[in-house]
Amino acid sequence: MKIAAIAFTERGQQWEKVLGFPVDRGIPVRDWTRMHFSTSDALLFIGACGIAVRAVAPLIRDKTTDPAVLVMDEAGRHLISLLSGHIGGANDLALTLAARTGADPVITTATDLRGIPAVDSFAVRENCAIQNPSAIQAVAAATLAGTPVGVAITERTLQAPFPVTLWLRPRTLVLGAGCRRGTDPALFEDTVRQFLSQCGVSLLSLRALATIDLKKEEEAFVTFCRRYHLPLLTSDAAALRAVPGDFHASAFVEAAVGVDNVCERAAVLHGGTLLTGKTVMNGITLALAGEAQI
């Protein structure tokens, strides 16, 4: 976890050695916050809570993407989980840092106070994407009230089984891909969406896109991975040739890149079991591998 910290006083900065990571000082707080808000997993303010609130307020967007925000007073008496307690991990981090500093951790989320598992924390722990975060509040309220809740954990695109269903998408699938040089990024994204729809799985269940190393800078792949926060996994022809299994061989592809199949071999190499074999759409080849049964 990448933690950025700032102290408002010299006394506050002295916690740096105890915390085990750098603590900035002497930078205008709002400038510092803008600099680190989108690039850090967590922000720790050592000083007055009100200053921290005013610094982050203009930058807050969504509980699924905002970083964890914590505040500790300069004396190290209290350590507050202020923002993104569950998905961002602020609650867990507050407990960790409180143990280091001896501070009293201040956690205000109702589920934690009652010892009830929070569904968004569960999603993070189990590496699931949350498709409809707007349903989190309804599920949490039902949990606190002791009434039945509707949570569906699956890669598959299905009809909602409950009146209000929170969809959690396990990130278990690897998309293997090949394309012509200069393929339009928008066309690639549309094709992937069509392919996944035919497979009956959610795009949110992808954990990576895999291809040959010759395509590591292909704009369509890079753009897609950047948009959906996916790693682009690449392997050379020798590594792909060494993947065991029956694949759709192409003499043309082999002559061009040194291996008879890219999409299936790359998907299997990085994802495991081949779930959907080579599919050609709009001049793009796609395959799907992973742990799910589709």
KEZA-752041 format. One line per 10 residues: number of its first residue (from 1); for each residue x, y, z of N, C-alpha, C. Coordinates in steps of 0.2 Angstrom, whole numbers. Each point is the difference from the previous one (the first is absolute). Example, Ala and Ser with C-alpha at 12.3 -4.5 7.8 and 13.67 -1.06 7.14 Angstrom:
BEGIN
1 = 66/-28/39/-4/6/0/4/6/0; -2/5/-4/4/6/1/-4/5/3 .
END
This chain:
BEGIN
1 = 4/-6/0/-4/6/0/4/6/0; -1/5/-4/4/6/-1/-3/5/5; 3/2/5/-3/5/5/4/6/-1; -4/6/0/3/7/0/-2/3/6; 5/3/4/-2/3/6/3/7/1; -3/5/3/2/6/1/-2/2/7; 5/4/3/-1/3/7/-1/7/0; -4/3/4/-1/7/0/5/4/5; 3/-4/4/5/3/5/6/-4/0; 6/2/3/6/-3/1/-1/-6/5 .
11 = -4/1/5/-2/-6/4/-3/-6/-3; -5/2/-5/-3/-5/-3/5/-4/-5; 5/4/-3/4/-4/-5/5/-5/4; 1/1/6/4/-4/4/-3/-8/1; -6/-1/-3/-3/-6/0/3/-4/-6; 4/3/-4/2/-4/-6/4/-6/2; 4/0/4/4/-6/2/-5/-6/3; -5/2/4/-4/-5/3/-5/-3/-6; -2/4/-4/-5/-2/-6/4/-4/-5; 6/1/-1/4/-4/-5/-1/2/-7 .
21 = -2/6/-1/0/3/-7/1/8/1; 2/3/-6/1/7/0/-6/4/2; 1/6/4/-5/5/1/2/6/-2; -4/3/-5/2/7/-3/-2/5/5; 3/6/-1/-2/6/4/3/6/-4; -4/6/1/2/6/-3/-2/1/-7; -5/-4/-2/-3/1/-7/-8/2/2; -2/5/-4/-7/2/1/-5/-7/0; -4/-1/5/-4/-6/0/-4/-1/-6; -3/5/-2/-5/-2/-6/4/-2/-6 .
31 = 6/4/-1/4/-2/-6/3/-8/1; 2/-1/6/2/-7/2/-5/-5/-2; -6/2/2/-6/-5/0/-2/-1/-8; 0/5/-4/-1/-1/-7/5/-4/-3; 7/1/2/5/-4/-3/0/-8/2; -3/-1/6/0/-8/2/-7/-3/0; -5/4/-1/-7/-3/1/-1/-6/-6; 2/1/-6/-1/-5/-5/6/-5/-1; 5/1/3/6/-4/-1/2/-4/6; -4/0/6/2/-3/6/-6/-5/2 .
41 = 1/-5/3/-5/-4/3/-3/2/6; 4/4/4/-2/3/6/3/7/1; -3/4/4/2/7/2/0/0/7; 5/2/4/0/1/7/2/7/2; -5/3/3/1/7/2/2/0/8; 5/3/2/2/0/7/-1/7/2; -6/1/3/-2/7/2/-7/1/1; -3/6/-1/-7/1/2/-4/-3/-6; -6/-4/2/-4/-3/-4/-4/5/-5; -1/6/2/-4/4/-4/4/2/-6 .
51 = 7/1/1/4/2/-6/0/-6/-5; 0/-6/3/0/-6/-5/-6/0/-4; -6/1/4/-6/0/-4/-1/5/-5; 2/6/1/0/5/-5/5/-1/-6; 5/-3/2/5/-2/-6/-2/-5/-5; -4/-5/3/-2/-6/-4/-7/2/-3; -4/4/3/-7/1/-2/-1/1/-8; 4/5/-3/-1/1/-7/2/-6/-5; 4/-5/3/2/-5/-4/-4/-7/1; -4/0/4/-4/-6/2/-5/-2/-6 .
61 = 0/-6/-3/-4/-1/-6/-4/-7/2; 3/-5/2/-4/-6/0/4/-5/5; -4/-4/4/2/-4/5/4/-6/-3; -1/-1/-6/4/-6/-3/7/2/-3; 1/7/0/6/2/-3/4/4/4; -3/4/5/3/4/4/5/-3/5; 6/3/1/5/-4/5/-3/0/7; 3/-4/4/-1/0/7/3/7/3; -4/3/4/2/6/3/0/-1/8; 6/2/3/0/-1/7/3/7/3 .
71 = -2/1/7/3/6/3/2/-3/7; 6/2/2/3/-1/7/2/7/3; -2/1/6/2/6/3/8/0/2; 3/6/0/7/0/1/3/-3/6; -4/-1/5/2/-4/6/-1/-7/0; -3/-3/-6/-1/-7/-1/-5/-3/5; -5/4/2/-5/-3/5/-6/-3/-4; -2/3/-6/-5/-3/-4/2/-1/-7; -2/-5/-3/1/-1/-7/-7/-2/-4; -2/5/-4/-7/-1/-2/0/-2/-7 .
81 = -4/-5/-2/-2/-3/-6/-5/5/-3; 2/5/-5/-5/5/-2/-4/-1/-6; 4/-4/-5/-4/-1/-6/3/-6/-4; -5/-4/-3/1/-6/-3/2/-5/5; -4/-1/5/2/-5/5/0/-7/-2; -4/-2/-5/-1/-7/-2/4/-1/-6; -2/2/-6/3/-1/-6/7/3/-1; 1/6/3/6/3/0/5/-3/5; -3/-4/5/5/-3/5/1/5/6; -3/6/1/2/4/5/-1/-3/7 .
91 = -5/-4/1/-2/-3/7/6/-4/2; 2/-5/-5/5/-5/2/7/4/1; 1/5/-4/6/4/0/0/4/7; -5/2/2/-1/4/6/2/-5/6; -2/-6/0/2/-5/5/7/-1/0; 3/-1/-6/7/-2/-1/5/6/3; -2/6/-2/4/6/2/-1/2/7; -6/-2/3/-1/1/7/4/-4/4; 1/-6/-2/4/-5/3/8/2/0; 2/3/-5/7/3/0/1/6/4 .
101 = -5/4/1/1/7/3/-3/0/7; -4/-5/2/-4/0/6/-6/4/0; -2/3/-5/-6/4/-1/-6/-4/1; -5/3/2/-7/-3/1/-3/0/-7; -1/-5/-4/-4/0/-6/-7/2/0; -2/5/-4/-7/2/0/-3/-2/-7; -5/-5/1/-3/-3/-6/-8/1/1; -3/3/-4/-7/2/1/-5/-4/-5; 2/-4/-4/-4/-4/-4/-5/-5/4; -6/0/-1/-5/-4/4/2/-7/0 .
111 = 1/-3/-6/1/-7/0/6/-2/4; 6/4/0/6/-2/4/-2/1/7; -4/5/2/-1/1/7/-4/-6/3; -4/-3/-4/-5/-6/2/3/-6/-1; 6/0/-3/4/-7/-2/-4/-3/-6; -3/3/-4/-3/-3/-6/4/1/-6; 2/-5/-4/4/0/-6/-3/5/-5; 4/4/-2/-2/5/-5/1/-3/-7; -5/1/-5/0/-4/-6/5/3/-4; 2/7/0/5/3/-4/7/-2/2 .
121 = 1/-1/7/6/-2/2/1/-8/-2; -5/-3/0/0/-7/-3/2/0/-7; -3/4/-4/2/1/-7/7/1/-1; 3/5/4/7/1/-1/4/-6/2; -1/-3/6/4/-6/2/0/-5/-5; -6/-1/-3/-1/-6/-5/2/2/-7; 3/6/-1/2/2/-7/-6/0/-5; -6/3/3/-6/1/-5/-1/7/-2; -2/1/-6/-2/7/-2/-7/0/2; -2/6/2/-7/2/2/-4/3/-6 .
131 = -4/-3/-3/-4/2/-6/-4/6/1; -4/0/5/-5/5/2/1/3/7; 5/4/1/1/2/7/-6/4/3; -5/2/-4/-6/3/3/-4/-5/5; 1/-6/-1/-4/-5/4/4/-2/6; 6/3/1/4/-2/7/-4/3/6; -3/6/-1/-3/3/6/-7/-4/2; -3/-3/-5/-6/-4/1/1/-6/3; 6/-3/-2/2/-7/3/2/1/7; 4/6/1/3/1/7/-6/1/5 .
141 = -5/4/-3/-6/2/4/-4/-7/2; -1/-4/-5/-3/-6/1/4/-5/5; 6/0/0/4/-4/4/0/3/7; 0/6/1/0/3/7/-7/-1/3; -6/0/-4/-6/-2/2/-2/-7/1; 5/-4/-2/-1/-7/1/-5/-3/-5; -1/3/-6/-5/-2/-5/5/-4/-6; -4/-4/-4/4/-3/-5/3/5/-5; 6/-2/-3/3/5/-5/1/-4/-6; 1/4/-6/1/-3/-6/7/2/-3 .
151 = 5/-5/0/6/1/-2/2/-6/-5; 2/1/-6/2/-5/-5/7/1/-2; 4/-6/1/7/0/-1/1/-5/-6; 1/3/-6/1/-4/-6/3/4/-6; 3/-4/-4/3/4/-6/-6/0/-5; -5/-4/0/-5/0/-5/-5/5/0; -2/2/-6/-5/6/0/-7/-4/0; -4/1/5/-6/-3/2/-6/5/1; -6/-3/0/-5/4/3/1/1/7; -2/6/3/1/1/7/-5/-4/4 .
161 = 3/-4/5/-4/-5/3/-4/3/6; 2/6/2/-4/3/6/-2/7/-2; -5/3/3/-3/7/-1/5/5/-1; 5/0/5/6/4/0/6/-5/1; 4/0/-6/5/-5/0/7/4/-1; 5/-1/5/6/2/0/5/-5/-4; 2/2/-6/4/-4/-4/8/0/1; 3/-5/3/7/0/1/3/-5/-6; 5/3/-3/3/-4/-6/7/-2/2; 1/-6/1/7/-3/2/4/1/-6 .
171 = 6/3/1/5/1/-5/4/-6/-2; -3/-4/-4/3/-7/-1/2/-1/-7; -2/4/-5/1/-1/-7/6/3/-3; 3/-3/-5/5/3/-4/-2/0/-7; 0/6/-3/-2/1/-7/7/-1/-5; 0/-5/-4/6/0/-5/-2/3/-6; 4/4/-3/-2/4/-6/6/1/-5; -2/1/-6/4/1/-6/-4/5/-4; 4/4/-4/-3/5/-5/5/2/-5; -3/3/-5/5/3/-5/3/7/3 .
181 = 6/1/-2/3/6/2/-5/7/-1; 0/4/5/-4/6/-1/-8/-1/0; -2/-5/3/-7/-1/1/-3/5/4; -6/3/-2/-3/5/4/-2/-2/7; 2/4/5/-1/-2/7/-8/0/1; -4/4/-3/-7/0/1/-3/-7/-2; 3/-2/-6/-3/-6/-3/2/-6/4; 6/0/3/3/-5/4/-5/-1/6; -1/6/3/-4/0/6/-7/-3/-1; -3/2/-6/-7/-2/-2/0/-7/-1 .
191 = 5/-3/-3/1/-7/-2/1/-4/6; 4/2/5/0/-3/6/-6/-1/4; -4/6/0/-6/0/3/-5/-5/-3; 0/0/-7/-4/-5/-3/2/-7/1; 6/-1/0/3/-7/1/-2/-3/7; 1/5/5/-2/-2/7/-7/-1/1; -4/4/-3/-8/-1/0/-2/-7/-3; 4/-2/-5/-2/-6/-3/2/-6/5; 6/1/3/2/-5/5/-4/0/7; -4/6/0/-5/0/6/4/2/7 .
201 = 5/4/-1/4/2/6/1/7/0; 1/3/6/1/7/1/7/2/-1; 1/6/-3/6/3/-2/4/1/7; -4/2/5/3/1/7/4/-6/3; -1/-6/-3/3/-6/2/7/-1/-3; 2/4/-5/6/0/-2/5/2/5; 6/-4/0/5/2/5/6/2/-4; 1/-1/-7/5/1/-4/-1/-1/-7; 4/4/-5/0/-2/-7/6/-2/-2; 1/-6/-4/6/-3/-1/1/0/-8 .
211 = 6/0/-2/2/0/-7/7/-1/-1; 3/0/-6/7/-1/-1/4/6/1; 6/0/2/4/6/2/1/5/-6; -1/-3/-6/0/5/-6/-6/5/0; -5/-1/4/-6/4/0/0/4/7; 6/0/3/-1/4/7/-1/7/-1; 1/3/-5/-1/7/-1/-6/2/-5; -4/-6/-2/-6/1/-4/-5/5/3; -1/5/-3/-5/5/3/-6/-2/2; -3/-5/-4/-7/-2/2/1/-4/7 .
221 = 5/-4/1/1/-4/6/1/5/6; 5/4/-1/2/5/5/-6/4/2; -4/3/-4/-5/4/1/-6/-4/4; -1/-6/-2/-5/-4/3/2/-1/8; 6/-2/0/3/-2/7/0/6/5; 2/6/-3/0/6/4/-7/2/2; -5/-1/-4/-7/2/1/-3/-4/6; 2/-7/-1/-4/-5/5/5/-2/6; 6/4/0/5/-2/6/2/-7/0; 2/-3/-6/2/-6/-1/7/-1/-2 .
231 = 4/-5/3/7/0/-2/0/-3/-7; 5/2/-4/1/-3/-7/6/-5/1; -2/-7/-1/5/-5/1/3/-2/-7; 6/0/-1/3/-2/-6/5/-5/1; 1/-5/-5/5/-5/0/3/-1/-7; 6/-2/-1/3/-1/-6/-2/-6/-4; 1/-1/-6/-2/-5/-4/2/-7/3; 6/0/3/2/-7/2/-4/-2/6; -2/5/5/-4/-2/5/-7/-2/-2; -2/3/-5/-7/-2/-2/0/-6/-4 .
241 = 5/-2/-3/1/-6/-4/0/-6/5; 3/1/6/1/-5/5/-6/-1/4; -6/3/-1/-6/-1/4/-3/-6/-3; -1/-5/5/-3/-7/-3/-7/1/-1; -3/-4/-5/-7/0/-1/-1/0/-8; -7/-1/-1/-2/0/-7/-3/7/-2; 4/3/-5/-2/7/-2/-2/1/-7; -4/5/-2/-1/1/-7/6/3/-3; 4/-4/-4/6/2/-3/-1/4/-7; 4/5/-1/0/4/-6/7/1/-3 .
251 = 1/-3/-6/7/1/-3/1/7/-1; -5/4/-2/1/7/-1/3/4/6; -4/-2/6/2/3/6/8/-2/2; 1/-6/-1/7/-3/2/5/3/-4; -1/1/-7/5/4/-4/1/7/2; -5/3/3/0/7/1/3/1/7; -1/-4/5/2/2/7/4/-6/3; 0/-6/-3/4/-5/3/-3/-5/4; -7/0/0/-4/-4/4/-7/-1/-3; -2/-6/0/-6/-2/-5/-7/3/3 .
261 = 0/2/6/-6/3/3/2/5/6; -3/5/0/2/5/6/-6/0/5; -6/2/-2/-5/1/5/-1/-6/5; -1/-6/-3/-1/-6/4/6/-1/5; 6/0/-3/6/-2/4/1/5/5; -1/7/-1/1/5/5/-5/-1/5; -6/-1/-2/-5/-1/5/1/-5/5; 2/-6/-3/1/-6/5/7/1/4; 5/3/-3/6/1/3/-1/4/7; -4/5/-1/-1/5/6/-7/-1/4 .
271 = -4/-4/-3/-7/-1/3/-2/-7/2; 4/-5/-3/-2/-7/2/-4/-3/-5; -6/-3/2/-4/-4/-4/-3/4/-6; 0/-2/-6/-3/3/-6/-8/-1/1; -3/6/0/-8/0/1/-3/1/-7; 2/5/-4/-2/1/-6/6/1/-5; 0/-5/-5/5/0/-5/0/6/-5; 5/0/-4/1/5/-5/-6/2/-3; -2/7/0/-6/3/-3/3/6/-4; -2/0/-7/2/5/-4/-6/5/-1 .
281 = 1/6/2/-5/5/-1/3/7/-2; -2/3/-6/3/6/-2/7/0/-1; 3/-6/-2/7/0/-1/4/-1/6; -3/-1/6/3/0/7/-1/-8/2; 5/-3/3/-1/-6/3/0/0/7; -5/-4/3/-1/1/7/-1/-7/3; 2/-2/6/-1/-6/4/0/2/7; -3/-5/4/-1/2/7/2/-7/4; 4/2/5/2/-5/5/-1/2/7; 0/-5/4/-1/2/7/-2/-6/5 .
291 = -3/2/6/-2/-5/4/-8/-1/0; -3/5/-3/-8/-1/0/-2/-5/-5; -6/-3/1/-3/-5/-4/-6/4/-4; 1/1/-6/-4/4/-4/-3/-4/-6 .
END
